[in-house]
Amino acid sequence: MAHDGSWARTAEALHIHVNTVHYRIRRIEELTGRSLARLEDRVDLRAALLCAPAG
């Protein structure tokens, strides 16, 4: 989310291959039943991450 949906920039920031980013996004979508291609689902995920306790 910090890289506006750019898988390449996300991969670079995390020091991982771009295919790993794709895999992880697909896995998140499978586990949550949400599609990160949809704005509503991205907003919900962002809100959940902001509310999650740190640590």
Helices and strands as residue ranges (DSSP letters): H 7-14, H 18-32, H 39-51
